[in-house]
């Protein structure tokens, strides 16, 4: 069985373009998370707040982020994308939040095969209200769980490149040292 974190190629034009493994479709209140051991999706929880994911949510394979998970990506598309779908994406920005004391980067990307969004190259190309909704979701979605998070503003695409490169490098180093299981 193919493991979506370990066996899927992260892309050829890294770090600007990459493959995203979708975990959660846009519009969902269900928080799925990659089970790192099996490669399957597991139900983490249903969101406590009256909110839903404002974009498809997933990760770049073969990355290891500062929060000890694969690097998170929000992929803007016209339609929700099914879990475990591979999406060719391009970064348009970066949003960083602090969750449980750890920095938790969110790459903002567009699907390269979606004609409505594939011409966007910067977060600022999106409508201001769309960016506000994306940021607000992360400010609110854990409130009723009694958890507080800090959410920064979206940064330009260029800001995301070293974050992606570091996550790719950290994964490679950990895999070579046998620290990722499997």
N, C-alpha and C positions, 0 to 999 in steps of 0.2 A: 504494500500500500504506500502511495506517495504521501509524504508528510509535508503539509503546506508551508511550514516554517523552514524546514531543512532542505527539502528536495526541489522546491520551485526556484527557478533562476530569478534574481531580483531585477534583471533588465540588462540592456546593452548600452544605453546612453546615460548611465549613472553619472552624477547624482541627479541631474535635472529631470530625466524621465526614468520610470521604473514600473514594475509590476506591483499591483496591490491585490492582496487576498482579502476579499470582502468578508467581514464577520457579521455586520449588522446592516440591513437595508435602510435606506432613508425612509422616515415615517414610522419606524418601529419603536415600541416601548420595551422591547425584549432586549436585554443585554446579554448577548452571546460572547463567549471568550474562547480563544484557542486553548485547548487542553494541551499543554506543551509535551506531555508524555505520549499521547496517542495520536495527536494531529487532528482529532475530531473537535467539533464545537461543543461546548457545554453551556448550559443555561447558567449564567452567573446570577441573574436576578431579573425581575420586572422592575422597571423604574418606579420609584416611590412617588415622584412628582408628576403633575399633569403636563408632562412634556414628552416629546418624541425626538428621535435623532433627526436633525435637520439636513443631513447629508449621509451618504453611504460611509460606513466606518470600517476600517480594516487596518492592515499592516503591510509593510514591505518585508518580503521574505529575506531570510539570512541577514537580519539586523538585530542588534541588541541595544536597547535604549537605556537611559539613565534610571528608568523606573523598573528595570529588570524584566522587561517584556520586549517583544518586537516593536519596532518604531511605528507609532500610530499615524494613520492617514485618514483625512476626511476627503472623500471624492465627490465633487459636485457633478450631478448628472440630471437629465430631464426626468428620469424614472428611477424607482428603487431597483437595486441590483441584488440578486439572490445571494445568500450566504455561500461562501467558498467559490465564488466566481472570481476569475482572474481578470483584472482590468488594467489595460495600458494607461498609465497616468503621467501627468506632468505637474511638477510643483508650481504653485503660484504664490505660496506664502507659508508663513510659520506662525503658530500661536503657541505660547508656552504657558503652562499652568503649574501651580504647586499643589500637589495632592498628597496628603499624608506625609508632608515634609520633603517629598522628592519632586524634582523637576520632571514634568511630564509634557514632552513636546508633542504637538499635533501638526503634522504637515498638512497644509491645505493644497488640494490638487484638483485638476479637472481630468475627466476621461478623454483621452485622445481620440476615441472613436465615437464621441458624442458631438454631432455637428453644431449643437447650440452652444457648447462651451469650449470646444477645442481651439478656438482662436484667442482665448484668454491666456495671458502670460503673467499677470500680477493679481494679487488679491484685490487691489484697488480697481481692477477691471469689473469686478462684481458690483452689483447694486449695493449701496451703503446699507440698506435695510437687510439684505441677505447676510452681510458680514456681521451686523448687529445681532441677528437671530442666531448665527453660529456661535458667537461669543457668549451670548446670553444663556444659551442652552447649557454650556459648561459651567456658568456661574450658578445656575439653578438646579441642575439635575440631581445633586446629592443633598440638597437642603433638607428635605423631609427625612433623610436618613440621619440627620444631626451632624453631618460632615460639612466642613467649610473648605472651599478651594479658592485659590487666587488665580485670576485669569488675566494675562497680558493682552494688549492689542495685537492685531495681526501685523506681522512684519513682511517686508518684501521677499520675493522668491529667493533672491541671492542669500538671504539670511538662513534659509533652510539647507543650503548646500553643505556647509560644514557639519551640520547636525546629521544629515543623511550619511555623509562620509564617515563620521565618527561611529555611527551605529553599525555600518557595514564592517568597519575595521574591528570594532569590539566583538562582533559576532564571530568573525574569522579567527581572531585570537582565542576566544573562548572555545570555539569548536576544535581548534588545533590542540588545545590543552585538555580536551575531553570534559569540559565543564557544562556541556549542554545536554547531556544524557543521550539517549537513543543509541 
